Structure formats: structure tokens, C-alpha cells
Amino acid sequence: MNNNTYRELGLGHKTIAFEPTQIKLEFPVEDISKIKLAYQFSSILTNDGKLYVTGVNLRTGFGSDLTEFKQYPQFKNNNTIIQDIDCGFDLFVILTQDNEIWVQGRFNGIKSNNSSVIRKIQTGNNLTNDLSTYNQIKCSDENLIFFFESNSYLSQDLENLLKNGSCSDCNIQDIPVHKILIETRIGKTFDLIKKYLESNCKLNEIQDLLKWIYCDQMINSKRTNEILNHFGIQNAQKTKLLKNDLKQLLFDEQTSDFKFIVKDEEEDEDEDEEELYIHKFILAARSGLFLNMFQNIEENLQKVKDYSGKSLETIELLISFLYTDELPITADTDQEFIKEEFEDIVEYYQLNPTIPMMNIFEKCSKI
């Protein structure tokens, strides 16, 4: 129900709607990724990165008055994939998959006679050397623009692992890679993946695919998505997040290649030690202590005992964080005790020094 004065409901007219009314779309509703509403227009983003709008050509116009949802004129006849959108009172912001930022309207105190004309204000190179650092964009009614960075500490550490090839157990086109991670992300056997890539893809295309596998980042999104589609993966950037895939491996005995032996120091001497099933590539990527160990000790090392002196609960939380960048803290967790232990364990295991571990702990404990 809405006034519909500006045809912002996309009903094909500007008659007031006094009750919920079904609208006609050029695509199935299940293809909708996001809907954003503003003062004089409405917008729909689809899963395949197309943008549809309805409304008037005023401060945030679209080139002509639209009474129904139509594909955004400026991006209709090119290959631009829209990654995210947001609306303010006088502002419409668009983030493309190539990290280009487009705006219509007035923002950041800037008022212009051509505010109804869409204009590009940033490109990937202006934002960062990595074209896939951002995956969300936000604006407010106060016309301020906020960017939300998606490049997690997990993806940073795995990107470094890809670059240095530590603990790799196989190769694709002479690139050292990690079989378990490749299979988990693609969902096929490594031999099948390797055969297809080496027979059908150029070296740079394989490198771009590995960038997505290890870092959730797409450089050549069109070609990478074509390869992923071959393996049955659709809408990878929305349906296949790195941390969600790695959750499947957490403490998984069947796929693990390493045992982490922990004994709770507070338990009796006769208490059995606990064996936690881990993956070497995760330990090497995220812990400087284990990276040095794997580089300087024989390759067939299969297990190690924890000598940090921390509780089993703390070690399990640590490992969960290494896999997901999340801490599964519950109401039953002794948060003060765990927090004190984490302050030491971050240094002991030589985690990425840029990780604000205590800030992450505080955030997780309040969820």
C-alpha cells in the first residue's frame, strides 16, 4: 500500500494503491536478490546482476519517467554486472562487479544541476589495487556514502598461502595448490577439475579461478563464472562463500590430514588427551608457528601436541576461528576466562598481527 504518486510501485499507472497489489515483472520473483525503495522510485537487483527501476526523472531520475519496472537504461545494453545497490532520500548508489561506483542525486553535501544524470565517481583502481575488495555499498538519507569491506582476514591468509605454495600437495599448470580446498570449493574430484582446467583454460583464467577459490574474489568475473557454471555452480558470489565451505571441513576426520592433540591442563592427570582433526593448509595459512613448523620439519608430520597450556575449549574456539573468522561463543561460555586465554594464544600461535582479535571477541560475545 502506497501513495504511488511517482509511479514508484511499478503498477503501470500512478493511481494510489490502497491495498497490496501484485506487480508484473520481466523475470521470476525467485531471481530477485535485493529490493530498495526511495522517495520517488523503487529498484530491484537480480541474482545475475541486472538492475530494474521504476519512478520519475527528478533528482534521482533514470533518463525517463517509468511506470513499470524496466531494466536500468544506462546498463541495459552492456555487459555490466551490478553487485550491490542502495538508496537514500536524494541518492541512488550502484556498485558494479568491477568495483565501479555510480551515483545519481546529491551526496556528501554536493548539489548539482545534473544530479539526475548518473555519473561514475570511483573505479576499482581508485579504491584499491585489488578489484574485488568491496562487495557491499551503503548510503544514508544524510547523503553520506559508506563502504563495507568484504576482504576477510581468512581470505588474506589463504591468498598468501596461494602465493607461497606452502603445504601444497598437488599442482594445476605448475601452480602449487591444495587438493582438499580445491575439492571443497568446486564440489568435484581434484583429478576431474585439473583435467578440465588444463584442457580448456588459459593460465590466467586458472589463476583467476584460484583467486576465487582461495579468496572469494573474482577478477574476470564473466569467465570465472563460466568455468564455475561448467561444474554446476551458479551465482557463486552469493551461494558459495569461502567461510561457509570451510565450515564443512571443521574437525572433519574424513578429510583431515593432521591431528592436533590437546590435553586440558585443569583435568586430572589420567584424563585422556583429545585429538582434534585439522587440515595442514589452514594451519599453515593462519598460524606463523605452524607455517615455520611445516617448512622446517619433515613433510610426513601427521600430529603435534599443543603446548600452549590453554584449555580445550579455548583451542577449539581458536580452530573454529582459523576456519571461519568467527568465534562460536554461546551463553554457556566463560567469556572472561576465554578472553584472558586468547590474549596469550594469539601471540603463541603467531596469528596474523593485523587481526584485531580482541575486537572480534567482543563482537562475537555480544551476538
C-alpha positions in Angstrom: 0.0 0.0 0.0 1.5 3.3 -1.1 0.6 6.7 -2.5 2.2 5.8 -5.8 2.2 9.4 -6.9 5.6 9.0 -8.6 4.8 5.5 -10.1 7.2 4.1 -7.6 5.2 0.9 -7.2 5.7 -0.1 -10.9 2.0 -0.8 -11.4 1.9 0.9 -14.8 0.0 3.9 -13.5 0.1 6.5 -10.7 -3.2 5.6 -9.0 -3.0 5.3 -5.3 -2.8 1.7 -4.1 -4.9 1.2 -1.0 -4.1 -2.5 -0.6 -1.2 -4.8 -1.5 -1.2 -5.3 -5.3 0.8 -7.8 -7.3 3.1 -6.2 -9.9 4.2 -7.6 -13.3 7.9 -8.3 -13.8 10.0 -9.4 -16.7 11.6 -12.1 -14.6 10.6 -14.7 -12.0 10.4 -13.4 -8.4 12.9 -16.0 -7.3 15.5 -14.2 -9.4 15.3 -11.2 -7.1 18.4 -10.6 -5.0 17.5 -7.2 -3.4 14.8 -4.6 -3.4 15.5 -1.0 -2.4 12.8 1.7 -2.0 13.3 5.5 -2.0 11.2 8.7 -2.1 10.3 8.8 -5.8 11.5 5.4 -7.2 12.0 1.7 -6.4 14.7 -0.6 -7.6 15.2 -4.4 -7.9 18.6 -6.2 -8.3 18.5 -9.7 -9.7 20.8 -12.6 -9.0 22.6 -12.2 -12.3 23.5 -8.6 -11.7 20.7 -6.8 -13.7 19.0 -3.7 -12.3 15.4 -2.8 -12.8 13.8 0.5 -11.7 10.5 2.4 -11.7 9.8 6.0 -10.8 10.3 9.6 -12.1 13.1 11.6 -13.7 13.7 14.2 -11.0 16.6 14.4 -8.6 17.4 10.7 -8.9 15.8 10.1 -12.3 16.6 7.3 -14.8 16.5 9.2 -18.1 12.7 9.0 -18.4 9.6 8.5 -16.3 8.9 4.8 -15.7 5.6 3.4 -14.7 6.7 -0.2 -14.6 9.9 -2.0 -13.6 12.3 -1.8 -16.6 15.9 -2.6 -16.8 18.1 0.4 -15.9 18.7 2.3 -19.2 22.4 3.1 -18.7 23.3 -0.5 -18.1 20.8 -2.3 -20.3 22.9 -2.8 -23.5 26.3 -3.5 -22.0 27.8 -6.4 -20.0 28.0 -4.5 -16.7 27.1 -6.7 -13.7 25.7 -4.9 -10.8 26.9 -6.2 -7.4 25.0 -4.1 -5.0 22.7 -1.1 -4.7 21.4 1.3 -2.1 19.1 4.3 -1.8 18.9 7.5 0.2 16.3 10.2 0.1 18.1 12.1 -2.7 20.6 9.5 -3.7 20.9 6.2 -5.6 24.3 4.3 -5.4 25.4 1.4 -7.6 28.4 -0.8 -7.1 29.4 -2.9 -10.1 31.3 -6.2 -10.0 34.3 -4.4 -11.4 34.3 -2.1 -8.3 33.0 0.9 -10.2 30.7 3.2 -8.1 27.9 5.1 -9.9 25.6 7.7 -8.3 22.6 9.7 -9.1 21.3 12.5 -7.0 23.0 14.7 -4.4 25.6 13.3 -2.0 28.1 14.4 0.6 26.8 17.9 0.6 27.3 18.2 -3.2 24.3 19.7 -5.1 24.4 19.9 -8.9 22.1 20.8 -11.7 22.9 17.5 -13.3 22.1 15.4 -10.2 19.6 13.4 -12.3 22.4 12.2 -14.6 24.2 9.0 -13.5 27.9 9.5 -13.0 30.8 7.3 -12.1 32.7 8.6 -9.0 35.1 5.8 -8.4 36.8 2.9 -10.1 38.5 -0.2 -8.8 41.9 1.4 -9.1 40.8 4.4 -7.1 39.6 2.2 -4.3 42.3 -0.4 -4.1 44.9 -2.4 -6.1 42.6 -5.4 -5.6 39.5 -5.1 -7.8 37.4 -7.3 -5.5 37.9 -5.8 -2.1 34.4 -4.5 -1.7 31.1 -6.3 -2.1 28.6 -4.0 -0.4 27.7 -0.4 -0.6 25.6 1.7 1.7 24.3 5.3 1.7 22.0 7.2 4.1 19.4 9.9 3.9 22.1 12.3 5.0 23.7 11.6 1.7 26.8 10.0 3.1 28.4 7.0 1.4 29.7 4.1 3.4 31.7 1.1 2.1 31.8 -2.3 3.7 34.9 -4.2 3.1 34.5 -7.9 2.4 38.1 -8.9 2.2 38.4 -11.0 5.4 41.4 -12.0 7.3 40.7 -15.6 6.3 40.9 -14.7 2.6 44.0 -12.6 3.2 45.8 -15.5 4.8 44.7 -18.0 2.2 45.8 -15.6 -0.6 49.3 -15.6 1.0 49.2 -19.4 1.1 48.4 -19.5 -2.6 51.3 -17.1 -3.4 53.9 -19.0 -1.5 52.6 -22.5 -2.1 53.3 -23.8 1.4 52.0 -27.2 2.2 50.7 -27.8 -1.3 50.1 -31.4 -2.2 49.3 -31.1 -6.0 49.6 -28.8 -9.0 47.5 -27.3 -11.7 49.5 -25.9 -14.6 52.6 -26.0 -12.4 50.8 -23.8 -9.8 51.1 -25.4 -6.3 47.6 -25.8 -4.8 45.8 -27.7 -2.0 43.7 -30.6 -3.0 41.2 -30.5 -0.1 40.4 -26.8 -0.6 40.0 -27.2 -4.4 37.6 -30.1 -4.0 35.6 -28.5 -1.2 35.1 -25.3 -3.1 34.3 -26.8 -6.5 32.5 -29.9 -5.2 34.2 -32.3 -7.7 37.2 -34.6 -7.5 40.5 -33.0 -8.0 41.5 -35.1 -11.0 38.4 -34.1 -12.8 38.9 -30.4 -12.0 42.6 -30.5 -13.0 41.8 -32.3 -16.3 39.2 -29.8 -17.3 41.1 -26.7 -16.4 44.4 -27.8 -18.1 42.5 -28.8 -21.3 40.1 -25.9 -21.6 41.5 -22.8 -19.8 44.4 -20.4 -20.2 46.9 -19.9 -17.4 45.5 -16.5 -16.5 41.9 -18.0 -16.4 43.1 -20.7 -14.0 44.8 -18.1 -11.9 41.6 -16.1 -11.7 39.6 -19.2 -10.7 42.2 -19.9 -7.9 41.7 -16.3 -6.8 38.0 -17.1 -6.2 38.8 -20.5 -4.6 41.2 -19.1 -2.1 40.0 -15.5 -1.6 36.3 -15.3 -2.7 37.5 -12.7 -5.2 36.7 -12.5 -8.9 39.0 -10.6 -11.3 37.5 -11.8 -14.6 34.0 -12.5 -13.2 32.4 -13.4 -16.6 35.0 -16.1 -17.5 35.3 -17.4 -13.9 31.5 -17.8 -13.7 31.6 -19.7 -17.0 34.1 -22.1 -15.5 32.1 -22.5 -12.3 28.9 -23.0 -14.3 30.6 -25.9 -16.0 31.0 -27.5 -12.6 27.3 -26.8 -11.7 27.9 -23.7 -9.5 25.5 -20.9 -10.2 25.7 -17.4 -8.7 29.0 -18.3 -6.9 29.4 -14.9 -5.2 26.0 -15.3 -3.5 25.8 -19.0 -2.9 29.4 -20.2 -2.3 31.1 -18.2 0.4 34.6 -19.3 1.4 33.9 -19.4 5.2 30.8 -21.5 4.6 32.7 -24.0 2.6 35.4 -24.2 5.2 32.9 -24.9 7.9 32.3 -28.2 6.2 35.9 -29.1 7.0 35.9 -28.1 10.6 37.0 -31.0 12.8 36.2 -33.4 9.9 38.0 -36.6 10.4 37.4 -38.0 6.9 39.2 -35.2 5.1 41.7 -34.1 7.7 45.5 -34.7 7.2 46.7 -33.7 10.6 45.9 -34.3 14.3 46.1 -31.6 17.0 46.5 -33.3 20.4 45.2 -31.2 23.3 45.2 -32.0 27.0 43.2 -29.8 29.3 45.6 -28.7 32.0 42.8 -28.4 34.5 41.8 -32.0 34.2 43.2 -34.9 36.2 46.5 -36.4 35.1 44.7 -39.6 34.0 42.4 -37.7 31.7 42.6 -38.8 28.1 44.1 -36.4 25.5 41.7 -35.0 22.9 42.6 -35.4 19.2 41.3 -32.6 17.0 41.2 -33.3 13.3 42.7 -30.4 11.3 43.9 -29.6 7.8 47.5 -28.6 7.3 46.8 -25.9 4.7 44.6 -24.0 7.3 47.2 -24.2 10.0 50.0 -23.1 7.6 47.9 -20.2 6.2 46.8 -18.8 9.5 49.5 -19.6 12.1 53.1 -18.4 11.7 54.1 -21.1 14.3 52.7 -23.9 12.2 54.0 -22.4 8.9 57.5 -22.5 10.3 57.0 -26.0 11.6 55.8 -27.4 8.3 58.6 -25.7 6.4 61.3 -27.0 8.7 60.1 -30.4 9.7 59.7 -33.5 7.5 56.7 -33.4 5.3 55.2 -36.6 6.8 54.5 -34.9 10.1 51.0 -36.1 11.0 50.3 -34.8 14.5 51.6 -32.4 17.1 50.7 -31.8 20.8 49.5 -28.4 22.0 52.0 -26.9 24.4 50.2 -23.6 24.9 48.8 -24.7 28.2 45.3 -23.4 27.3 42.0 -25.1 27.8 40.5 -27.5 25.3 37.6 -25.1 25.0 39.9 -22.2 24.1 41.8 -24.4 21.5 38.5 -25.5 19.9 37.4 -21.8 19.7 40.8 -20.9 18.1 40.5 -23.6 15.5 36.9 -22.5 14.7 38.2 -19.0 14.2 41.0 -20.2 11.9 38.5 -21.9 9.6 35.7 -19.2 9.6 36.9 -15.9 11.1 34.1 -16.5 13.6 34.0 -17.4 17.3 31.1 -19.7 18.2 30.6 -18.2 21.7 27.5 -19.3 23.5 25.7 -18.3 26.7 27.5 -21.1 28.5 31.0 -19.9 27.5 33.0 -18.5 30.4 33.8 -15.4 28.3 36.2 -13.7 30.8 38.3 -16.8 31.1 38.4 -17.4 27.4 39.2 -13.8 26.7 42.2 -13.9 29.0 43.5 -17.1 27.4 43.0 -15.7 23.9 45.3 -12.7 24.7 48.1 -15.1 25.1 47.2 -17.7 22.4 47.1 -15.1 19.6 50.8 -14.4 20.3 51.7 -18.0 21.0 50.4 -19.3 17.6 51.6 -16.2 15.7 48.3 -15.3 14.1 48.2 -12.6 11.5 49.2 -9.5 13.5 46.7 -7.3 11.7 43.7 -9.2 13.1 42.0 -7.2 15.9 41.4 -10.4 17.8 40.0 -8.8 21.0 37.6 -6.6 18.9 36.4 -9.8 17.2 36.0 -11.5 20.5 33.9 -8.6 21.9 31.8 -8.5 18.8 31.1 -12.3 18.9 30.3 -12.3 22.6 27.6 -9.7 22.1 25.7 -11.6 19.3 
